[in-house]
Amino acid sequence: MKLVWSQSFGTRIEALEAERQIKGWGRAKKLVLIREDWTLISALARSKTEK
């Protein structure tokens, strides 16, 4: 197993909420997160809500 992304959070609750949110994402959005392409993450989020 290899760690490919991490982020610090102020509280354990914030970290758990972020983990829950990311677990709900599709593979494409997770790969974009790893690459830290924030513009594409926004585009993927918009395309999901526009459906």
Jmol script that loads the backbone (N, CA, C; Angstrom):
load data "model"
ATOM      1  N   MET A   1       0.845  -1.163   0.000  1.00  0.00           N
ATOM      2  CA  MET A   1       0.000   0.000   0.000  1.00  0.00           C
ATOM      3  C   MET A   1       0.897   1.235   0.000  1.00  0.00           C
ATOM      4  N   LYS A   2       0.449   2.268  -0.701  1.00  0.00           N
ATOM      5  CA  LYS A   2       1.238   3.486  -0.833  1.00  0.00           C
ATOM      6  C   LYS A   2       0.343   4.689  -0.554  1.00  0.00           C
ATOM      7  N   LEU A   3       0.792   5.596   0.298  1.00  0.00           N
ATOM      8  CA  LEU A   3       0.066   6.823   0.587  1.00  0.00           C
ATOM      9  C   LEU A   3       0.270   7.782  -0.584  1.00  0.00           C
ATOM     10  N   VAL A   4      -0.820   8.225  -1.211  1.00  0.00           N
ATOM     11  CA  VAL A   4      -0.706   9.094  -2.383  1.00  0.00           C
ATOM     12  C   VAL A   4      -1.249  10.493  -2.140  1.00  0.00           C
ATOM     13  N   TRP A   5      -1.948  10.694  -1.024  1.00  0.00           N
ATOM     14  CA  TRP A   5      -2.506  12.008  -0.717  1.00  0.00           C
ATOM     15  C   TRP A   5      -2.746  12.103   0.774  1.00  0.00           C
ATOM     16  N   SER A   6      -2.518  13.265   1.347  1.00  0.00           N
ATOM     17  CA  SER A   6      -2.844  13.498   2.752  1.00  0.00           C
ATOM     18  C   SER A   6      -3.136  14.975   2.957  1.00  0.00           C
ATOM     19  N   GLN A   7      -3.840  15.256   4.039  1.00  0.00           N
ATOM     20  CA  GLN A   7      -4.165  16.624   4.391  1.00  0.00           C
ATOM     21  C   GLN A   7      -4.318  16.686   5.902  1.00  0.00           C
ATOM     22  N   SER A   8      -3.940  17.797   6.496  1.00  0.00           N
ATOM     23  CA  SER A   8      -4.104  17.990   7.936  1.00  0.00           C
ATOM     24  C   SER A   8      -5.446  18.654   8.210  1.00  0.00           C
ATOM     25  N   PHE A   9      -6.051  18.292   9.329  1.00  0.00           N
ATOM     26  CA  PHE A   9      -7.327  18.868   9.732  1.00  0.00           C
ATOM     27  C   PHE A   9      -7.217  19.347  11.172  1.00  0.00           C
ATOM     28  N   GLY A  10      -8.022  20.329  11.506  1.00  0.00           N
ATOM     29  CA  GLY A  10      -7.996  20.893  12.851  1.00  0.00           C
ATOM     30  C   GLY A  10      -8.527  19.953  13.915  1.00  0.00           C
ATOM     31  N   THR A  11      -9.526  19.158  13.547  1.00  0.00           N
ATOM     32  CA  THR A  11     -10.128  18.244  14.513  1.00  0.00           C
ATOM     33  C   THR A  11     -10.328  16.873  13.885  1.00  0.00           C
ATOM     34  N   ARG A  12     -10.529  15.910  14.742  1.00  0.00           N
ATOM     35  CA  ARG A  12     -10.799  14.544  14.271  1.00  0.00           C
ATOM     36  C   ARG A  12     -12.124  14.496  13.502  1.00  0.00           C
ATOM     37  N   ILE A  13     -13.100  15.261  13.955  1.00  0.00           N
ATOM     38  CA  ILE A  13     -14.410  15.309  13.293  1.00  0.00           C
ATOM     39  C   ILE A  13     -14.259  15.811  11.857  1.00  0.00           C
ATOM     40  N   GLU A  14     -13.496  16.879  11.664  1.00  0.00           N
ATOM     41  CA  GLU A  14     -13.268  17.409  10.314  1.00  0.00           C
ATOM     42  C   GLU A  14     -12.608  16.362   9.425  1.00  0.00           C
ATOM     43  N   ALA A  15     -11.650  15.636   9.970  1.00  0.00           N
ATOM     44  CA  ALA A  15     -10.959  14.597   9.202  1.00  0.00           C
ATOM     45  C   ALA A  15     -11.922  13.481   8.807  1.00  0.00           C
ATOM     46  N   LEU A  16     -12.769  13.063   9.725  1.00  0.00           N
ATOM     47  CA  LEU A  16     -13.740  12.004   9.426  1.00  0.00           C
ATOM     48  C   LEU A  16     -14.764  12.454   8.386  1.00  0.00           C
ATOM     49  N   GLU A  17     -15.197  13.716   8.473  1.00  0.00           N
ATOM     50  CA  GLU A  17     -16.140  14.247   7.482  1.00  0.00           C
ATOM     51  C   GLU A  17     -15.508  14.282   6.093  1.00  0.00           C
ATOM     52  N   ALA A  18     -14.256  14.708   6.013  1.00  0.00           N
ATOM     53  CA  ALA A  18     -13.556  14.741   4.724  1.00  0.00           C
ATOM     54  C   ALA A  18     -13.384  13.331   4.173  1.00  0.00           C
ATOM     55  N   GLU A  19     -13.034  12.390   5.035  1.00  0.00           N
ATOM     56  CA  GLU A  19     -12.871  11.002   4.600  1.00  0.00           C
ATOM     57  C   GLU A  19     -14.185  10.451   4.052  1.00  0.00           C
ATOM     58  N   ARG A  20     -15.270  10.720   4.740  1.00  0.00           N
ATOM     59  CA  ARG A  20     -16.586  10.254   4.294  1.00  0.00           C
ATOM     60  C   ARG A  20     -16.942  10.856   2.930  1.00  0.00           C
ATOM     61  N   GLN A  21     -16.650  12.144   2.759  1.00  0.00           N
ATOM     62  CA  GLN A  21     -16.944  12.807   1.490  1.00  0.00           C
ATOM     63  C   GLN A  21     -16.122  12.197   0.354  1.00  0.00           C
ATOM     64  N   ILE A  22     -14.835  12.013   0.566  1.00  0.00           N
ATOM     65  CA  ILE A  22     -13.955  11.480  -0.475  1.00  0.00           C
ATOM     66  C   ILE A  22     -14.322  10.046  -0.823  1.00  0.00           C
ATOM     67  N   LYS A  23     -14.718   9.269   0.168  1.00  0.00           N
ATOM     68  CA  LYS A  23     -15.124   7.885  -0.105  1.00  0.00           C
ATOM     69  C   LYS A  23     -16.331   7.827  -1.034  1.00  0.00           C
ATOM     70  N   GLY A  24     -17.135   8.882  -1.059  1.00  0.00           N
ATOM     71  CA  GLY A  24     -18.299   8.930  -1.932  1.00  0.00           C
ATOM     72  C   GLY A  24     -17.980   9.358  -3.362  1.00  0.00           C
ATOM     73  N   TRP A  25     -16.766   9.812  -3.593  1.00  0.00           N
ATOM     74  CA  TRP A  25     -16.369  10.268  -4.921  1.00  0.00           C
ATOM     75  C   TRP A  25     -16.100   9.093  -5.842  1.00  0.00           C
ATOM     76  N   GLY A  26     -16.228   9.335  -7.131  1.00  0.00           N
ATOM     77  CA  GLY A  26     -15.873   8.339  -8.135  1.00  0.00           C
ATOM     78  C   GLY A  26     -14.365   8.283  -8.341  1.00  0.00           C
ATOM     79  N   ARG A  27     -13.938   7.277  -9.081  1.00  0.00           N
ATOM     80  CA  ARG A  27     -12.505   7.061  -9.326  1.00  0.00           C
ATOM     81  C   ARG A  27     -11.851   8.258 -10.015  1.00  0.00           C
ATOM     82  N   ALA A  28     -12.525   8.834 -11.012  1.00  0.00           N
ATOM     83  CA  ALA A  28     -11.940   9.956 -11.760  1.00  0.00           C
ATOM     84  C   ALA A  28     -11.651  11.137 -10.840  1.00  0.00           C
ATOM     85  N   LYS A  29     -12.588  11.454  -9.978  1.00  0.00           N
ATOM     86  CA  LYS A  29     -12.408  12.592  -9.081  1.00  0.00           C
ATOM     87  C   LYS A  29     -11.295  12.319  -8.065  1.00  0.00           C
ATOM     88  N   LYS A  30     -11.185  11.083  -7.595  1.00  0.00           N
ATOM     89  CA  LYS A  30     -10.113  10.727  -6.659  1.00  0.00           C
ATOM     90  C   LYS A  30      -8.745  10.843  -7.325  1.00  0.00           C
ATOM     91  N   LEU A  31      -8.642  10.426  -8.581  1.00  0.00           N
ATOM     92  CA  LEU A  31      -7.369  10.538  -9.301  1.00  0.00           C
ATOM     93  C   LEU A  31      -6.977  11.997  -9.494  1.00  0.00           C
ATOM     94  N   VAL A  32      -7.961  12.843  -9.757  1.00  0.00           N
ATOM     95  CA  VAL A  32      -7.698  14.275  -9.915  1.00  0.00           C
ATOM     96  C   VAL A  32      -7.256  14.871  -8.574  1.00  0.00           C
ATOM     97  N   LEU A  33      -7.834  14.414  -7.478  1.00  0.00           N
ATOM     98  CA  LEU A  33      -7.416  14.866  -6.146  1.00  0.00           C
ATOM     99  C   LEU A  33      -5.946  14.530  -5.909  1.00  0.00           C
ATOM    100  N   ILE A  34      -5.544  13.328  -6.265  1.00  0.00           N
ATOM    101  CA  ILE A  34      -4.148  12.909  -6.093  1.00  0.00           C
ATOM    102  C   ILE A  34      -3.217  13.824  -6.885  1.00  0.00           C
ATOM    103  N   ARG A  35      -3.656  14.225  -8.092  1.00  0.00           N
ATOM    104  CA  ARG A  35      -2.841  15.129  -8.927  1.00  0.00           C
ATOM    105  C   ARG A  35      -2.961  16.584  -8.478  1.00  0.00           C
ATOM    106  N   GLU A  36      -3.884  16.856  -7.560  1.00  0.00           N
ATOM    107  CA  GLU A  36      -4.151  18.201  -7.043  1.00  0.00           C
ATOM    108  C   GLU A  36      -4.536  19.179  -8.144  1.00  0.00           C
ATOM    109  N   ASP A  37      -5.374  18.729  -9.055  1.00  0.00           N
ATOM    110  CA  ASP A  37      -5.883  19.576 -10.137  1.00  0.00           C
ATOM    111  C   ASP A  37      -7.236  20.143  -9.694  1.00  0.00           C
ATOM    112  N   TRP A  38      -7.192  21.243  -8.942  1.00  0.00           N
ATOM    113  CA  TRP A  38      -8.394  21.786  -8.307  1.00  0.00           C
ATOM    114  C   TRP A  38      -9.416  22.271  -9.327  1.00  0.00           C
ATOM    115  N   THR A  39      -8.983  22.749 -10.473  1.00  0.00           N
ATOM    116  CA  THR A  39      -9.912  23.195 -11.512  1.00  0.00           C
ATOM    117  C   THR A  39     -10.730  22.028 -12.031  1.00  0.00           C
ATOM    118  N   LEU A  40     -10.076  20.912 -12.299  1.00  0.00           N
ATOM    119  CA  LEU A  40     -10.783  19.740 -12.812  1.00  0.00           C
ATOM    120  C   LEU A  40     -11.699  19.136 -11.754  1.00  0.00           C
ATOM    121  N   ILE A  41     -11.290  19.174 -10.485  1.00  0.00           N
ATOM    122  CA  ILE A  41     -12.172  18.681  -9.415  1.00  0.00           C
ATOM    123  C   ILE A  41     -13.458  19.495  -9.414  1.00  0.00           C
ATOM    124  N   SER A  42     -13.346  20.806  -9.547  1.00  0.00           N
ATOM    125  CA  SER A  42     -14.537  21.661  -9.589  1.00  0.00           C
ATOM    126  C   SER A  42     -15.409  21.318 -10.785  1.00  0.00           C
ATOM    127  N   ALA A  43     -14.791  21.081 -11.929  1.00  0.00           N
ATOM    128  CA  ALA A  43     -15.549  20.730 -13.135  1.00  0.00           C
ATOM    129  C   ALA A  43     -16.267  19.399 -12.950  1.00  0.00           C
ATOM    130  N   LEU A  44     -15.608  18.427 -12.353  1.00  0.00           N
ATOM    131  CA  LEU A  44     -16.241  17.132 -12.111  1.00  0.00           C
ATOM    132  C   LEU A  44     -17.395  17.269 -11.123  1.00  0.00           C
ATOM    133  N   ALA A  45     -17.242  18.117 -10.132  1.00  0.00           N
ATOM    134  CA  ALA A  45     -18.310  18.335  -9.151  1.00  0.00           C
ATOM    135  C   ALA A  45     -19.507  19.000  -9.820  1.00  0.00           C
ATOM    136  N   ARG A  46     -19.262  19.974 -10.691  1.00  0.00           N
ATOM    137  CA  ARG A  46     -20.359  20.648 -11.389  1.00  0.00           C
ATOM    138  C   ARG A  46     -21.083  19.694 -12.317  1.00  0.00           C
ATOM    139  N   SER A  47     -20.346  18.869 -13.046  1.00  0.00           N
ATOM    140  CA  SER A  47     -20.996  17.971 -13.997  1.00  0.00           C
ATOM    141  C   SER A  47     -21.880  16.968 -13.265  1.00  0.00           C
ATOM    142  N   LYS A  48     -21.524  16.590 -12.058  1.00  0.00           N
ATOM    143  CA  LYS A  48     -22.328  15.656 -11.268  1.00  0.00           C
ATOM    144  C   LYS A  48     -23.635  16.325 -10.830  1.00  0.00           C
ATOM    145  N   THR A  49     -23.571  17.594 -10.427  1.00  0.00           N
ATOM    146  CA  THR A  49     -24.767  18.275  -9.945  1.00  0.00           C
ATOM    147  C   THR A  49     -25.665  18.726 -11.088  1.00  0.00           C
ATOM    148  N   GLU A  50     -25.121  18.872 -12.281  1.00  0.00           N
ATOM    149  CA  GLU A  50     -25.918  19.317 -13.422  1.00  0.00           C
ATOM    150  C   GLU A  50     -26.738  18.200 -14.038  1.00  0.00           C
ATOM    151  N   LYS A  51     -26.466  16.948 -13.679  1.00  0.00           N
ATOM    152  CA  LYS A  51     -27.163  15.814 -14.280  1.00  0.00           C
ATOM    153  C   LYS A  51     -28.599  15.738 -13.862  1.00  0.00           C
TER     154      LYS A  51
END
end "model"
wireframe off; spacefill off
backbone 0.3
color backbone group
